[in-house]
Amino acid sequence: MFEFHADRKRYFDIQRDNAARYVIPFIEEKYRIQPGMKVLEIGCGEGGVLKAFIDKECTGVGVEMDATRIENANLFLAKEIAAKKIKFIIDDIYRVDVVKEGNGPFDIIILKDVIEHIHDQEKLLGQLQNFLTEDGVIFFGFPPWYMPFGGHQQIAKSRISKLPYIHLLPKRMYKWILTKKKESVAELMEIRETGISIERFEKICKKQSYQLLHKRHYLINPIYQWKFGWKPRKQAGFVRAIPFVRNFFTSCVYYLIQNKKEK
């Protein structure tokens, strides 16, 4: 496991800075973020991404299943919580009435490094339509399943954490290796079940009647700037144009989607 995964305050700061420098500018290329807008983040962790939106005078609601991470959020964002600029809900997004509990609907919904962990993604995207304002948008940022570390093996404690593409081994072989190395088999195998490709994501969006407002594929994920000191780099156009193959060489994708307008 990389050390920044253990240092939650540092990870909070990384998420905040990455959102301010890359996520928000990406959204604003197609959708103007204005003071007073309501932002919902699903899988918000410690709230670092939401903090960047609060700094732009939005109000935020974060939904997170891990109570420990919300305990950290309460510490890191105590002033914002006291000022009622942000609220956290500890629950499963499939169970919570987020519009009622979070005072929605929302102008912006954020799922950053989250969609690849959620079961029944088609159901989720259908549900998100009920959380949006009429002109609201949804931001997604995620690593395609087939990319070198699409199995999130970087969270492993053994040498597996350094091995690209190992998650693409046959299911039984991968599970055997994880077991032998005494890794978190259930967690890593679950990610194998929920990992999502570029093509599958776009297909779900189309089926659920969303329009793609904006997209950007990265050869080098922007957040690697803080994690490894690597300069972000957009994916080459000819690679982006090759279905399926592009997944293997794209470390991160950003998407902005919106409900299709009635003509």
C-alpha positions as CSV (number, residue, x, y, z in Angstrom):
1,M,0.0,0.0,0.0
2,F,1.3,3.5,-0.9
3,E,1.9,5.7,2.2
4,F,-0.6,8.3,1.1
5,H,-3.4,5.8,1.4
6,A,-2.6,5.5,5.2
7,D,-2.2,9.3,5.7
8,R,-5.9,10.4,5.4
9,K,-5.2,14.1,5.9
10,R,-2.7,14.1,3.1
11,Y,-5.1,12.2,0.9
12,F,-7.8,14.7,1.8
13,D,-5.5,17.5,0.7
14,I,-4.6,15.7,-2.6
15,Q,-8.2,15.2,-3.4
16,R,-9.0,18.9,-2.7
17,D,-6.1,20.1,-4.8
18,N,-6.8,17.7,-7.7
19,A,-10.4,18.7,-7.8
20,A,-9.6,22.5,-7.8
21,R,-7.0,22.2,-10.5
22,Y,-8.5,19.6,-12.8
23,V,-12.0,18.4,-12.0
24,I,-13.6,21.9,-11.6
25,P,-11.9,23.4,-14.7
26,F,-13.0,20.4,-16.7
27,I,-16.7,20.8,-15.6
28,E,-16.5,24.6,-16.2
29,E,-15.5,24.1,-19.8
30,K,-19.1,23.1,-20.4
31,Y,-21.1,24.0,-17.3
32,R,-20.6,27.2,-15.3
33,I,-20.4,26.6,-11.5
34,Q,-22.0,29.4,-9.6
35,P,-22.2,30.4,-5.9
36,G,-25.0,28.7,-4.1
37,M,-25.1,25.6,-6.3
38,K,-25.8,22.4,-4.5
39,V,-23.2,19.6,-5.0
40,L,-23.7,15.9,-4.1
41,E,-20.7,13.6,-3.9
42,I,-21.3,9.9,-3.8
43,G,-18.5,8.0,-2.1
44,C,-17.1,11.2,-0.7
45,G,-14.5,9.7,1.6
46,E,-13.1,12.5,3.8
47,G,-14.7,15.2,1.7
48,G,-11.6,16.5,-0.1
49,V,-13.3,16.9,-3.4
50,L,-16.3,18.6,-1.9
51,K,-14.0,21.0,-0.1
52,A,-12.9,22.4,-3.5
53,F,-16.5,23.1,-4.4
54,I,-17.2,24.7,-1.0
55,D,-14.3,27.0,-1.7
56,K,-16.2,28.1,-4.8
57,E,-19.2,29.0,-2.6
58,C,-21.3,26.0,-3.3
59,T,-23.0,23.9,-0.6
60,G,-22.1,20.2,-0.4
61,V,-23.6,16.9,0.6
62,G,-21.4,13.8,0.8
63,V,-22.7,10.2,1.0
64,E,-20.2,7.6,2.3
65,M,-20.7,4.1,3.7
66,D,-17.4,4.1,5.7
67,A,-18.1,5.7,9.0
68,T,-14.4,6.0,9.9
69,R,-13.8,8.2,6.8
70,I,-16.7,10.5,7.9
71,E,-15.2,10.8,11.3
72,N,-12.1,12.2,9.6
73,A,-14.3,14.4,7.5
74,N,-15.9,15.9,10.6
75,L,-12.4,16.8,11.8
76,F,-11.1,18.2,8.6
77,L,-14.2,20.2,7.8
78,A,-15.4,21.1,11.2
79,K,-15.8,24.8,10.3
80,E,-17.6,24.2,7.1
81,I,-20.0,21.8,8.9
82,A,-20.7,24.3,11.7
83,A,-21.4,27.0,9.0
84,K,-23.8,24.5,7.4
85,K,-21.9,24.6,4.1
86,I,-21.5,20.9,4.0
87,K,-23.3,17.8,5.4
88,F,-22.4,14.2,5.5
89,I,-24.7,11.1,5.3
90,I,-23.4,7.7,6.3
91,D,-25.4,5.3,4.2
92,D,-25.6,3.3,1.0
93,I,-26.7,5.4,-2.0
94,Y,-29.2,2.7,-2.9
95,R,-30.9,3.0,0.5
96,V,-30.8,6.7,1.4
97,D,-33.4,9.3,0.2
98,V,-30.7,11.7,-0.6
99,V,-33.0,14.4,-2.0
100,K,-34.9,14.5,1.3
101,E,-32.0,14.1,3.7
102,G,-29.6,16.3,1.6
103,N,-32.1,19.0,0.7
104,G,-31.8,18.3,-3.0
105,P,-32.2,18.2,-5.9
106,F,-28.6,18.9,-6.9
107,D,-27.0,21.0,-9.6
108,I,-23.9,18.8,-9.7
109,I,-23.3,15.2,-8.7
110,I,-19.8,13.9,-8.4
111,L,-18.6,10.3,-8.6
112,K,-14.8,10.4,-8.6
113,D,-13.0,7.0,-8.4
114,V,-16.3,5.5,-7.2
115,I,-18.3,4.1,-10.2
116,E,-15.8,1.2,-10.5
117,H,-16.8,0.1,-7.0
118,I,-20.6,0.1,-7.3
119,H,-22.7,-2.9,-8.2
120,D,-25.4,-2.5,-10.9
121,Q,-24.1,0.7,-12.4
122,E,-26.9,0.9,-14.9
123,K,-29.4,1.0,-12.0
124,L,-27.4,3.7,-10.3
125,L,-27.2,6.0,-13.4
126,G,-31.0,5.6,-13.8
127,Q,-31.5,6.6,-10.1
128,L,-29.2,9.6,-10.4
129,Q,-31.7,11.3,-12.7
130,N,-34.0,11.7,-9.8
131,F,-31.4,13.6,-7.8
132,L,-30.7,16.3,-10.5
133,T,-32.1,19.7,-11.1
134,E,-33.5,20.2,-14.6
135,D,-30.2,21.4,-16.0
136,G,-28.0,19.5,-13.6
137,V,-24.9,17.6,-14.6
138,I,-23.0,14.5,-13.3
139,F,-19.2,14.2,-13.3
140,F,-17.5,10.9,-13.4
141,G,-13.8,10.2,-13.0
142,F,-12.6,6.6,-13.0
143,P,-9.8,4.2,-14.1
144,P,-10.9,1.9,-17.0
145,W,-10.8,-1.7,-15.8
146,Y,-8.2,-2.9,-18.3
147,M,-5.7,-0.2,-17.5
148,P,-2.4,-1.3,-15.7
149,F,-3.8,-0.9,-12.2
150,G,-7.5,-1.1,-12.9
151,G,-7.9,-3.8,-10.3
152,H,-6.8,-1.4,-7.6
153,Q,-4.0,-3.9,-6.7
154,Q,-2.0,-0.9,-5.5
155,I,-3.8,-1.2,-2.2
156,A,-2.3,-4.7,-1.7
157,K,0.4,-5.1,1.0
158,S,2.6,-7.6,-1.0
159,R,4.6,-7.2,-4.2
160,I,1.2,-7.6,-6.0
161,S,0.8,-3.8,-5.5
162,K,3.6,-3.1,-8.0
163,L,2.4,-5.5,-10.7
164,P,0.5,-4.0,-13.6
165,Y,-2.2,-5.9,-15.3
166,I,-2.1,-8.8,-12.8
167,H,-5.9,-8.3,-12.2
168,L,-6.5,-9.4,-15.8
169,L,-5.4,-13.0,-15.1
170,P,-8.1,-15.7,-15.2
171,K,-10.4,-15.3,-12.2
172,R,-9.3,-18.5,-10.4
173,M,-5.6,-17.8,-10.9
174,Y,-5.9,-14.3,-9.7
175,K,-7.9,-15.4,-6.6
176,W,-5.3,-18.1,-5.9
177,I,-2.5,-15.6,-6.0
178,L,-4.3,-13.2,-3.7
179,T,-5.0,-16.0,-1.2
180,K,-1.4,-17.2,-1.3
181,K,-0.1,-13.7,-0.6
182,K,-2.7,-13.2,2.2
183,E,-4.3,-10.2,0.6
184,S,-7.8,-8.9,1.0
185,V,-9.3,-11.4,-1.3
186,A,-13.0,-10.4,-0.9
187,E,-12.2,-6.7,-1.5
188,L,-10.0,-7.2,-4.6
189,M,-12.3,-9.8,-6.1
190,E,-15.3,-7.5,-5.6
191,I,-13.5,-4.8,-7.6
192,R,-13.0,-7.4,-10.3
193,E,-16.8,-7.8,-10.5
194,T,-17.5,-4.0,-10.6
195,G,-14.7,-2.7,-12.7
196,I,-16.0,-0.8,-15.8
197,S,-14.6,-0.1,-19.2
198,I,-14.9,3.1,-21.3
199,E,-17.2,1.3,-23.8
200,R,-19.5,-0.1,-21.1
201,F,-19.8,3.3,-19.4
202,E,-20.8,5.1,-22.6
203,K,-23.2,2.3,-23.4
204,I,-25.0,2.7,-20.1
205,C,-25.1,6.5,-20.5
206,K,-26.8,6.1,-23.8
207,K,-29.3,3.5,-22.6
208,Q,-30.2,5.7,-19.6
209,S,-30.8,8.6,-22.0
210,Y,-27.9,10.8,-21.0
211,Q,-26.0,13.0,-23.3
212,L,-22.2,13.2,-23.1
213,L,-21.4,16.9,-22.6
214,H,-17.7,16.5,-22.3
215,K,-15.0,13.8,-22.0
216,R,-11.3,13.6,-21.5
217,H,-9.0,10.6,-21.5
218,Y,-5.6,10.7,-19.7
219,L,-2.5,8.7,-20.4
220,I,-1.2,10.0,-17.0
221,N,-3.9,10.6,-14.4
222,P,-3.8,14.2,-13.0
223,I,-3.7,12.9,-9.5
224,Y,-0.4,11.2,-10.2
225,Q,1.1,14.7,-10.0
226,W,0.7,14.5,-6.2
227,K,1.2,10.8,-5.8
228,F,4.3,10.2,-7.9
229,G,5.4,13.6,-9.2
230,W,4.3,12.8,-12.7
231,K,3.0,15.5,-15.0
232,P,-0.6,14.9,-16.2
233,R,-0.8,14.0,-19.8
234,K,-3.9,13.7,-22.0
235,Q,-4.3,10.5,-24.1
236,A,-3.2,10.7,-27.7
237,G,-6.0,11.2,-30.2
238,F,-5.3,8.1,-32.2
239,V,-5.3,5.9,-29.0
240,R,-8.6,7.5,-27.9
241,A,-10.1,6.5,-31.2
242,I,-9.4,2.8,-30.9
243,P,-12.3,1.1,-29.0
244,F,-11.3,-1.5,-26.3
245,V,-7.5,-1.1,-26.9
246,R,-7.6,2.4,-25.5
247,N,-8.6,1.0,-22.1
248,F,-5.2,-0.7,-21.7
249,F,-3.3,2.6,-22.0
250,T,-5.6,5.1,-20.4
251,S,-5.1,5.6,-16.6
252,C,-8.1,7.8,-16.1
253,V,-11.2,9.2,-17.8
254,Y,-13.3,12.2,-17.0
255,Y,-16.9,12.5,-18.2
256,L,-19.6,15.1,-17.8
257,I,-23.1,14.0,-18.6
258,Q,-26.6,15.5,-18.5
259,N,-30.2,14.3,-19.0
260,K,-31.2,14.6,-22.7
261,K,-33.4,17.6,-23.3
262,E,-36.9,17.1,-24.8
263,K,-37.1,18.4,-28.3
